[in-house]
Amino acid sequence: MNLKLKICGMKYRDNILDVIKYRPDYLGFIFYPGSPRYAGDSMEELSTLDIPPSIKKTGVFVNESTDKIKQVALSITLDTVQLH
């Protein structure tokens, strides 16, 4: 079995830098404004983080338009998208 680890709810720079030391397969960033872990306010900062390419940045979206998902994905170079 080949398990993959995704750590979700990433929002704060220091927390993200601590988590990437453990080399998860995916980091999840929530782009649903109703969530207390909403990362949309941190998008500019997220785009400057040096996340190793082996860790896939995943955007989590809830009932969002395709255009908005594309805009966010391009602005912070998401590797994957998770839809709810």
FIPA-735003 format. One record per residue (C-alpha): residue in three letters; chain; x, y, z; residue number from 1. Coordinates in pm, 1 decimal. Example, Ala and Ser with C-alpha at 12.3 -4.5 7.8 and 13.67 -1.06 7.14 Angstrom:
- res;chain;c1;c2;c3;n
- ALA;A;1230.0;-450.0;780.0;1
- SER;A;1367.0;-106.0;714.0;2
***
This chain:
- res;chain;c1;c2;c3;n
- MET;A;0.0;0.0;0.0;1
- ASN;A;126.5;346.4;-91.1;2
- LEU;A;-26.0;595.4;152.6;3
- LYS;A;-18.8;969.1;87.3;4
- LEU;A;-32.7;1235.9;357.4;5
- LYS;A;-221.9;1562.6;314.3;6
- ILE;A;-216.0;1826.3;586.3;7
- CYS;A;-498.8;2071.2;540.9;8
- GLY;A;-596.2;2408.8;676.1;9
- MET;A;-262.5;2574.0;611.8;10
- LYS;A;-289.6;2946.8;667.3;11
- TYR;A;-2.1;3087.3;869.8;12
- ARG;A;351.0;3118.5;733.5;13
- ASP;A;530.7;2990.7;1044.4;14
- ASN;A;298.5;2690.8;1068.1;15
- ILE;A;350.8;2607.6;699.9;16
- LEU;A;728.6;2629.0;736.0;17
- ASP;A;715.4;2395.3;1037.8;18
- VAL;A;491.5;2144.9;857.4;19
- ILE;A;700.6;2124.3;539.3;20
- LYS;A;991.7;1994.7;746.2;21
- TYR;A;795.1;1668.9;776.0;22
- ARG;A;758.9;1641.2;396.4;23
- PRO;A;388.6;1563.4;359.5;24
- ASP;A;274.2;1473.0;9.5;25
- TYR;A;16.2;1753.4;-1.0;26
- LEU;A;-51.5;2081.4;175.5;27
- GLY;A;-415.3;2193.0;172.5;28
- PHE;A;-515.4;2559.0;153.6;29
- ILE;A;-882.9;2635.2;211.6;30
- PHE;A;-1039.8;2893.3;-16.9;31
- TYR;A;-1385.4;2893.7;135.3;32
- PRO;A;-1451.4;3231.4;303.3;33
- GLY;A;-1680.0;3068.7;561.3;34
- SER;A;-1394.4;2864.6;706.5;35
- PRO;A;-1189.8;2988.9;1003.0;36
- ARG;A;-888.6;2846.9;815.0;37
- TYR;A;-963.0;3053.2;503.2;38
- ALA;A;-631.2;3113.1;326.9;39
- GLY;A;-759.7;3365.5;72.8;40
- ASP;A;-644.7;3661.4;282.2;41
- SER;A;-290.7;3519.9;273.5;42
- MET;A;-265.6;3449.4;-101.2;43
- GLU;A;12.3;3699.6;-168.9;44
- GLU;A;221.9;3560.4;115.3;45
- LEU;A;147.1;3200.9;12.2;46
- SER;A;274.7;3267.5;-338.8;47
- THR;A;616.7;3364.0;-200.1;48
- LEU;A;667.6;3054.4;16.8;49
- ASP;A;944.1;2818.8;-85.9;50
- ILE;A;750.2;2492.8;-74.6;51
- PRO;A;951.6;2202.9;-219.9;52
- PRO;A;809.9;2075.0;-550.6;53
- SER;A;767.4;1728.3;-398.6;54
- ILE;A;493.0;1874.0;-175.1;55
- LYS;A;184.4;1938.6;-385.6;56
- LYS;A;-11.3;2254.3;-303.9;57
- THR;A;-381.6;2173.1;-295.5;58
- GLY;A;-656.5;2432.8;-306.0;59
- VAL;A;-978.5;2333.0;-130.8;60
- PHE;A;-1290.0;2499.8;-273.1;61
- VAL;A;-1657.5;2483.4;-171.8;62
- ASN;A;-1919.5;2552.1;-441.1;63
- GLU;A;-1685.6;2793.3;-620.7;64
- SER;A;-1698.2;2902.4;-984.5;65
- THR;A;-1456.2;2753.9;-1233.8;66
- ASP;A;-1321.0;3100.9;-1313.1;67
- LYS;A;-1243.2;3173.6;-947.5;68
- ILE;A;-1073.8;2835.2;-903.8;69
- LYS;A;-857.6;2898.1;-1210.6;70
- GLN;A;-768.3;3248.3;-1091.8;71
- VAL;A;-656.5;3124.5;-749.1;72
- ALA;A;-477.9;2820.8;-893.7;73
- LEU;A;-273.1;3036.5;-1128.9;74
- SER;A;-197.1;3309.8;-876.6;75
- ILE;A;-34.3;3076.1;-623.6;76
- THR;A;56.2;2790.6;-859.3;77
- LEU;A;-160.6;2518.2;-712.5;78
- ASP;A;-73.0;2162.1;-812.1;79
- THR;A;-410.5;2009.3;-731.5;80
- VAL;A;-764.5;2116.0;-652.5;81
- GLN;A;-1010.1;1956.3;-412.6;82
- LEU;A;-1379.2;2033.3;-461.6;83
- HIS;A;-1662.3;2020.6;-208.4;84
***
